């Protein structure tokens, strides 16, 4: 069995993957037919639309897809189909999807947007259906779009605390880092953590290590989204290693957004060598023309891993997740069984 084949069937958890950012051209085509406008529905035109040019183009595509998710039925369709693609050929058993309800709930111009109650019901319906239909366990991280400032943080905290879906486990912060200081969001993270949600902000992707320090010291980060620039600060690497705070590493995304110059320059090896816990993730896979399997292949190449090393990466993802302890144990047992006999496909998660 080739390493790629081993990876494809390896049971995995994914911790850094965005809800709307996981919409494949097939899903976008369906949504574009529902809401004709600026996004082409023809598959060939869509493929050209999705071809990554630069970060500004990524933002353009991302916001165009956000604009297509307008109704609770759109949310159900998108979430269920994301679950289908995660579970088919990716070996995914568990995923924490980062959702940004603010972009779907607040915009009420031109009759768009939906009440938070409808949004919550839709993602929960789809979560239960994905587990029933595909054996995939989904959990939610509610994400503040940092570029929208404190008002979006106030709203997102309200969604999380006052309309908390059963699958919600974490509270995050995404969007651009430049010009979006982390300290302004400390009260929101304090309140979310007091309510039992786990802190998972993006930090250090397009800014320096100080942003990661802010995420740790002010936002109480239990995992760091990206954390790419952490490699520039030996003291930070030592702190991450000592405390066990994992980094959610997304190699292809980091190259595409110019956070690093090339895969060969990616700091994943520096993280590993410093003893930092690494999890491997796809971020916005269709938009970066990747899959979780491909990210594992890249990590295996950069870290010179064999099957045992790749299986240990998968275990790190499970251990760093916010899954319930019994679910973690089941997932870890499934990885162990697969590594011992990769030719035998065990039962799907139920």
Buried (B, 14 or more C-beta within 10 A) or exposed (E): EEBEEBBBBBBBBBBBBBBBBBBBBEBBBBBBEBBEEEBBBEEEBBEEBBEBEEBEBBBBBBEBBBBBBBBBEBBBBBBBBBBBBBBEEBBBBBBBBBBBBBBBBBBEEEEBBBEBEBBBBBBBBBBBBBBEEBBBBBBBBBBBBBBBBEEBBEBBBBBBBEBBBEBBBBBBBBBBBEEBEBEEBBEBBBBBBEEEBBBBBBBBBBBBBBBBBBBBEBBBBBBBBBBBBBBBBEEBBEBBBEEEBBBBBBBBBBBBBEBBEEBEEBBBBBBBEBEBBBBBBBBBBBBBEBBBBBBBBBBBEBBEBEBEBBBEBBBBBBBBBBBEEEBBEBBBEBBEBBBEEBEEEEEEBE
